[in-house]
Every structure is written in C-alpha cells, then in structure tokens.
Amino acid sequence: MRLNDIYLDAIGVRLGRSVDLADAVADGRYDANEYTANGLLRAVVADDGEFAPDMAVTAVERAMARSQVGPEAVRMILHASIYFQGQDMWTPASYIQQHTIGGAAPSVDVDQKSNGGMAALGLGTTFLSACDDDAAVLITTCDKFCLPGWDRFRSETGTVLGDGATATVLTRRPGFARVLSVVMTADPTLEEMYRGDGLRTTPAPGDRPLDLRTRKQRYMRRRLRELDEISLRIARGVGDSVVQALDEAKVELDDVKRVVLPNVGLTVRWWGLLKEMGVGPERTTWDFGRNIGHLGAGDQFNGLHHLVVDRALEPGDRVVLAGSGHGFNWASAVLEILEAPDWR
C-alpha cells in the first residue's frame, strides 16, 4: 500500500537493564553452542516487580514529550505484545491510555506476536488515511519475559528475549519521517508450527515455562522432507515483503540507507537471504540489536529510535522496517527521513 501524507512524529522507548549473555552461559542458563551460533551478546532485563504496561506508560510519556501533537489529536491506540501483560482477561491498551493520554479514543490490542508492531503500523496508517489532517494514532508495544512462565534463554529458539516498551506517534502532519509504503503478507499454512499437538480447553499451567521449541520440533519431525522448503518460505516471507514494499514506494534497495530487522540470532535464515539481496549486517541494526535481545513486537520501533538517537540518519535517507510473526505473518515499511531530531 503506497501512502500519502502519513508521518512518524515521535518515538519513546523504555528498556530494562543490560545483562551480559556470557554470564548466562557461565551459570548454565544459556546454551554455550547457541551463544556462539547466534552471535548475541547482551539482553535488556526488567527488574523484579516491574511490569510491562508500566514500561509502556513511560515510553508513551517520552514519545508525547517529543511529539508535535497533543493527546486530544490521538484518534486510536494500537497496542502489540506477545506475552503475559500482568493480568488475565484484561485490556493493557486501556491501562496504558488511562495512565497517559486519557481521552475517548478506542484502544485496540493487535495480536500478531513478533509482527504485532509492524501490523499496528499497517493498521494505523490505513486508519489515518481516512482521518482529517489533525489526527494521530499512538502505537505501543511492551513485554516482560520471566520465570516461571517464560525462560528467556530456552522457551524459544534462535534468539534471547529482552524486556522493554516502545511508543510511536503517527500523524497526518509532517514529522521526522514520511511513511512511503506498508506491506503486510501471510502464509496461514504454517500456523501449525506454533500450535503444537492440538488445542486446549484451559490455559497452560503457569508454574513452568512455555516450551515453543518442542512444538516446532514435533512439527518439523512430521515434515522431514520439507524442512529446507519450510525454512526458506519463512525467510522469503521477510524478503518478499521488503521487495513488495520497495516496489510500492518506488524505491530501489540500493538506495536504502538502513534496514531495521527483528533482534534475532544469526541462525535465523533470513540473514543469509538478505545478504544475497545485497543487505549485509552493516546496513541493518544487527550490531545494536545483538545487545538488546528480541523485544517481541517492538524491535522495529526501538531500532529506528536508536538510529535517530545515534545520529545515523540524515534528511533524504530511506529506511526499511521489516518484521515476522507467528501465523505466519510478515510486514515491511519504507520510510523517508525528513529531519534528524535531537533526542539525546
């Protein structure tokens, strides 16, 4: 979808404290072979007693302090996460709204797991395209991964989970970046990979960590002859969405300054596929992300925030954001940087 007059106005971020993954290897929490293969160095970890939605509240406060619009301009709040938000049968988006901008705008939880932030960007830009010029959309993401329900080093493969929150303000009026295109694609034939052996009538017990690895292993064992093809389909989902977003934005990949990807390890196949397309690690946020961990739905906004704060972008630069989530769902967006805000 090619867009007109949709902008990123501000981003706020709240991350946990940084911990060295070598320490997790030394005390047996993180497998040494995975540590070497994935190439991840550090992760951000929230303190005990700190809750994900409260981190999001701080991120919103920081974003709104940088924004050119006030709370009254926000017509919708879109919230994305992948794990437990602090209470069962509850609406964290409404909590975040109540403790920040207030008002009567509808709040919506977006559930595409790791692709949730990108899905919210797609939904938010579409919504804004039908609004008046004073309208804004607030996108929030947050997660905290901790025992006993989640083992950040072992519940999932190919990455280490990090704790943090982001808040992004989309507007119809010019901001620091223009959204040139957003593309969302899917392949639901792969949804069984994370479903496991079947459905349940009750939630999983909370006294032991979720085990996504075993679900995937059982899925793969039933499809031994298709393993390479399945892996390639997942990787190509990212690459294809990037190509489609570039095509709709009328931008060449060679003209893209940086590509912001999920913070996952080098064992994930799309790194190799993107390198074949001409996108090496130096053009991505790899060096930053390997010191953060996978923030669930928030990697793309956090990565873009880092590039702005680090003064790595200049007016006229083109940036691609890309995501992948269970389902399987993928999304990519092309941005044009209009100004380099001072967010130190």
C-alpha positions, 0 to 999 in steps of 0.5 A, spaced: 500 500 500 503 506 497 501 512 502 500 519 502 501 524 507 502 519 513 508 521 518 512 518 524 512 524 529 515 521 535 518 515 538 519 513 546 522 507 548 523 504 555 528 498 556 530 494 562 537 493 564 543 490 560 545 483 562 551 480 559 549 473 555 556 470 557 554 470 564 548 466 562 552 461 559 557 461 565 551 459 570 548 454 565 542 458 563 544 459 556 546 454 551 554 455 550 553 452 542 547 457 541 551 463 544 556 462 539 551 460 533 547 466 534 552 471 535 548 475 541 551 478 546 547 482 551 539 482 553 535 488 556 532 485 563 526 488 567 527 488 574 523 484 579 516 487 580 516 491 574 511 490 569 510 491 562 504 496 561 508 500 566 514 500 561 509 502 556 506 508 560 513 511 560 515 510 553 508 513 551 510 519 556 517 520 552 514 519 545 508 525 547 514 529 550 517 529 543 511 529 539 508 535 535 501 533 537 497 533 543 493 527 546 486 530 544 489 529 536 490 521 538 484 518 534 486 510 536 491 506 540 494 500 537 497 496 542 502 489 540 505 484 545 506 477 545 506 475 552 503 475 559 501 483 560 500 482 568 493 480 568 488 475 565 482 477 561 484 484 561 485 490 556 493 493 557 491 498 551 486 501 556 491 501 562 496 504 558 491 510 555 488 511 562 495 512 565 497 517 559 493 520 554 486 519 557 481 521 552 475 517 548 479 514 543 478 506 542 484 502 544 485 496 540 490 490 542 493 487 535 495 480 536 500 478 531 506 476 536 513 478 533 509 482 527 504 485 532 508 492 531 509 492 524 501 490 523 499 496 528 503 500 523 499 497 517 493 498 521 494 505 523 496 508 517 490 505 513 486 508 519 489 515 518 488 515 511 481 516 512 482 521 518 482 529 517 489 532 517 489 533 525 489 526 527 494 521 530 494 514 532 499 512 538 502 505 537 505 501 543 508 495 544 511 492 551 513 485 554 516 482 560 519 475 559 520 471 566 520 465 570 516 461 571 512 462 565 517 464 560 525 462 560 528 467 556 534 463 554 530 456 552 522 457 551 524 459 544 529 458 539 534 462 535 534 468 539 534 471 547 528 475 549 529 482 552 524 486 556 522 493 554 516 498 551 516 502 545 511 508 543 510 511 536 506 517 534 503 517 527 500 523 524 497 526 518 502 532 519 509 532 517 514 529 522 521 526 522 519 521 517 514 520 511 511 513 511 512 511 503 509 504 503 506 498 508 506 491 506 503 486 510 503 478 507 501 471 510 502 464 509 496 461 514 499 454 512 504 454 517 500 456 523 501 449 525 508 450 527 506 454 533 500 450 535 503 444 537 499 437 538 492 440 538 488 445 542 486 446 549 480 447 553 484 451 559 490 455 559 497 452 560 499 451 567 503 457 569 508 454 574 513 452 568 515 455 562 512 455 555 516 450 551 515 453 543 521 449 541 518 442 542 512 444 538 516 446 532 520 440 533 514 435 533 512 439 527 518 439 523 519 431 525 512 430 521 515 434 515 522 431 514 522 432 507 520 439 507 524 442 512 529 446 507 522 448 503 519 450 510 525 454 512 526 458 506 518 460 505 519 463 512 525 467 510 522 469 503 516 471 507 521 477 510 524 478 503 518 478 499 515 483 503 521 488 503 521 487 495 513 488 495 514 494 499 520 497 495 516 496 489 510 500 492 514 506 494 518 506 488 524 505 491 530 501 489 534 497 495 540 500 493 538 506 495 536 504 502 540 507 507 538 502 513 534 496 514 531 495 521 530 487 522 527 483 528 533 482 534 534 475 532 540 470 532 544 469 526 541 462 525 535 465 523 535 464 515 533 470 513 540 473 514 543 469 509 537 471 504 538 478 505 545 478 504 544 475 497 539 481 496 545 485 497 543 487 505 549 485 509 549 486 517 552 493 516 546 496 513 541 493 518 541 494 526 544 487 527 550 490 531 545 494 536 540 489 536 545 483 538 545 487 545 538 488 546 535 481 545 528 480 541 523 485 544 517 481 541 513 486 537 517 492 538 524 491 535 522 495 529 520 501 533 526 501 538 531 500 532 529 506 528 529 510 535 536 508 536 538 510 529 535 517 530 538 517 537 545 515 534 545 520 529 545 515 523 540 518 519 540 524 515 534 528 511 533 524 504 535 517 507 530 511 506 529 506 511 526 499 511 522 496 517 521 489 516 518 484 521 515 476 522 510 473 526 507 467 528 501 465 523 505 466 519 505 473 518 510 478 515 510 486 514 515 491 511 515 499 511 519 504 507 520 510 510 523 517 508 527 521 513 525 528 513 529 531 519 534 528 524 531 530 531 535 531 537 533 526 542 539 525 546 
